[in-house]
Every structure is written in structure tokens, then in C-alpha cells.
Amino acid sequence: MSLLTIALLQMAACGNDQAASLAKGELFCRRARDMGADIALFPEMWNIGYTFFDPDQPGARERWQAQAVTQHDSFVAHFRGLAKELKMAIALTYLERWPGAPRNSVSLIDRHGEVAMTYAKVHTCDFDREAALTSGDGFRVCTLDTERGEVKVGAMICYDREFPESARVLMLQGAEIILTPNACTLDAGRIGQFRARAYENMVGVAMTNYAAPKDNGHSVAFDAVSYREIEGEPRDTLIIEAGEQEGIFLAPFDLAEIRAYRKREAWGNAYRKPACYSLLTSPDVDEPFIRPDARR
């Protein structure tokens, strides 16, 4: 009964057709629930298929921003109703309306249809199209009520996972599971980084990417438990890795095993030396890392 199952909804994008995105997202959520999922996880910015705008087209930015929605708009409200109907949590992603410029956000809707947490991407890709977004102002963890009991869930989005600080802060806030919507090519290096986030923080991690041809799929999940017993044999923590095509891929996490592991093992926050880490919060940047478009 301690198995928490996360459905990775690896879908082909519907572009900026929000009606199509809503219909397809609902269909995949219903299928995920029929398969036994407790949480359904969307790829990044699903409501508009992670589309942007041509800066050389007059009015294109304004039209793109007009597609942003809030938690109170019909797109999010529809999935709140669906979560309540299915009695399944839904991690829904969308371009979020925000003062000045929109945010790249995920709302974790619980099985009662309530928004348990909304997180906006902190590490926006400021070297690319995401410079048009407002960055998030911090990382979020919530206690999610599921049929398997309460679980502490955090979120990071795509580029966030390439910074060890993201998962580390979530772990320090108590996260047991980290949900990660994604929209980019997942190669061996990026998947290796993601595996490391689970290992070093003793958290379960689950990531959903877009199917080909938009991206290359390979939605993936890693367990937190690297050793089943003290001084035992190391184990492969890969739970599932998808191919490139559309599908629903289930990632079961044994919460009881994760919690027992976190109580006994040496990573996470067990032996950190925070007095030595002050440089991590310094805003100073030296060569070769100076970038004129970076936002601190």
C-alpha cells in the first residue's frame, strides 16, 4: 500500500491550440487513472505546447502573452474538476499570466480538486526564448494527500534540474518526491544529472518530456534508494525510461522504503557542512562564466 504511482504523460504537443491540449490532456489523464496512477505529470508548459513567438513579427509577443492563463481560468479549472472526478492528483503545466511577463508554471492539483501548490520555473533559459518570461522567486514543497497517504512533493522544471541547488533546496524543505516537467532533448548527460539529483538528495524524481518529433521523449524516473541495506550491494535506481513515442509510463515509488532509507543513510542533509557554503549564495560572477543576458 506504500507504492505511490506517478504517470509520465509523454505526449506529442498540440502547439498553441489550447482546446486540443485540454482534450488530449484529459484523455491521457483518464487513461493514467485507469492504469492505477496516483499522480499524472504533464510535460512543460502544456497548454500552449511550449511554443513561443517570432520577435520580428509585429504584435507576436502580445499575442503569445494573451495565451497565458491563471489558476482561475477555464483551462486550469477543467483539470481541477477532472482531478476531483478521478480522485487523482494532476501536475498541470501552463503559461501563467503574471504582471509584466508570464511565468512558466506547474500547479499540483490534489485528488480533491484543490491546488496544493503552484511553482514557477526559477532557472529560466535567459540565453534563449525564455528571456521573455518572469522567473520564479523560490522553490516550493507541499504535503499532498493521496490514496497512499500523505507525501511531501516538490517541483522543478526542465533547466532547473541542471542546477544541483534546485533539488537540494527542495530536499531541505522536506521533499520526498520531485516532479519535473520538461521540454528539451534528454541525452545521456542530462539523464545522468537527473539520476544524481535523486542519489545525492535521497529523493525520488520523475520527469515527463514531450514525445518526438517536438523533443525526443525519454521521460524518466529514478528511485531514491541506492542501497537496500547498510553496506549492501548498490542497485540501479532507474525505475523507467521511455522511448521517443507517445505513451503513459508508470513510475511506482515505495514510500516506506524511501523513508526508511532516508533515516539511515549518509546523503541528503545528514552530514552537510553549511558553514562552508557561503560562496554558493554570492551574486558575484567571474570569467569564464560572465554572460551579459544572465538575470540574477
TAKABEL-V326416 format. One record per backbone hydrogen bond with DSSP energy under -0.5 kcal/mol. CO is the residue of the C=O (numbers start at 1). NH is the residue of the N-H. Records with the same first field share a line. If there is no record, write none. Layout:
CO->NH, NH
//
This chain:
2->4, 255
3->5
4->6, 253
5->38, 39
6->8, 251
7->9, 41
8->10, 249
9->11
10->247
11->211
14->17
16->18
17->21
18->22
19->23
20->24
21->25
22->26
23->27
24->28
25->29
26->30
27->31
28->32
29->33
30->34
31->35
32->37
33->36
38->89
39->7
40->42, 91
41->9
43->46
45->48, 50
46->49
48->51
53->55
54->57
56->58
57->60
59->63
60->64
61->65
62->66
64->67
65->68
69->97
70->73
73->77
74->78
75->79
76->80
77->81
78->82
79->83
80->84
81->85
82->86
83->87, 88
89->40
90->92, 109
91->42
92->107
93->47
94->96, 105
95->69
96->103
99->101
102->134
103->96, 105
104->121
105->94
106->108, 119
107->92, 109
108->116, 117
109->90
110->113
114->110, 116
117->108
119->106
121->136
122->124
124->126
125->128, 130
128->131
129->132
130->133
133->135
140->155
142->144, 153
143->145
144->146, 151
145->111
146->149
149->146
151->144, 153
152->176, 177
153->142
154->179
156->158, 181
157->160
158->161
159->162
160->163
162->164
163->166, 167
164->168
165->169
166->170
167->171
168->172
169->173
170->175
171->174
176->204
177->154
178->206
179->156
180->208
181->158
182->44
185->187
187->191
188->192
189->193
190->194
191->195
192->196
193->197
194->198
195->199
196->200
197->201
198->202, 203
200->268
204->178
205->222
206->180
207->220
208->182
210->217
211->214, 215
219->242
220->207
221->239, 240
222->205
224->226
226->235
229->232
233->228
235->237
237->223
240->221
243->218
244->212
247->10, 249
248->250
249->8
250->252
251->6
253->4, 255
254->258
255->259
256->260
257->261
258->262
259->263
260->264
261->264, 265
267->270
273->276
274->277
277->280
278->281
279->282
286->289
291->294
294->296
//
